[in-house]
């Protein structure tokens, strides 16, 4: 009887792994297909294939992260309670009788199976739709964006395992990890994308007058100005990410525990307010770079002021976190913080 039950549970575990891998692959492949439908006709003609693919990578990272989280929640063991203890680790019944997947090996298997499906699907599309051989397709990949893509494949394979280790035992902090990772990926991607601009983006952000702003824009070639304008929608994603990250870091962790109550409240809203100023700056810069607007100098001043306040608040948040981490374990500072609370 026990052998028959173990065999049945093993078959159910294999089915759960395949179902999870198929769901994970389907979600990510669908997101990539939709982004590709936007990238190829609209973005590639403006900035080229390399930078279009690089600009897409942060969005694909977000899609991979969310898809892995969904699959882990859908197929993982419940956090407590309703499991059928007759099965071995890695397969168990939920309260509704459905079987669920768990364990590090199981999630590595899910990631690797989904990776195989993703690579196979991409190669089949290249051969069927583009009419190229696999060798021609691989040779046509840009070495820079292709290298980043290979790294993303590794992230794709590992993400279910990484998410399973964090969602199940520590769900309240999952949002902190997600927004922090999204902020880092978007920041690195946009920094690389804007690196060719000279003078740099910061010079334009802090241009308080039409003369300085116009001088910087005229020093840029036309494709650099187009690059700057194209980055603004992605920068809006970044400001949402870092604004949410600052709020969640302050409310769901003890990073700011070394500050008094009033300072913690201020620090909690520092990055969300910085993101609001960033949004104002982006909107004005989109309008100001569309055509010369030298007749409204006050708009340039507002945009530069918003950028200055944004950077000041970001630096203030970093300083607050640093100060809190350095002082919260100081015994002499404890009573003072308690009194302030």
Secondary structure, DSSP 8 states (H G I E B T S, - for coil): -HHHHHHHHHHHHHHHHHHHHHHHHHHHHHHHHHHHHHIIIIIHHHH-HHHHHHHHHHHHHHHHHHHHHHHHHHHS--SSS---TTS-TTEEE-TTS-EEE-SHHHHHHHHHHHHHHHHHHHHHHHHHTT---HHHHHHHS-HHHHHHHHHHHHHHHHHHHHHHHHHTT-GGGHHHHHHHHHHHHHHHHHHHHHTT-SS-HHHHHT--SHHHHHHHHHHS-HHHHHHHHHHHHHHHHHHHHHHHHHHHHHHHSSTTTTS-HHHHHHHHTHHHHHHHHHHHHHHHHHHHTTS--TT-HHHHHHHHHHHHHHHHHHHHHHHHHHHHHHHTT-HHHHHHHHHH-
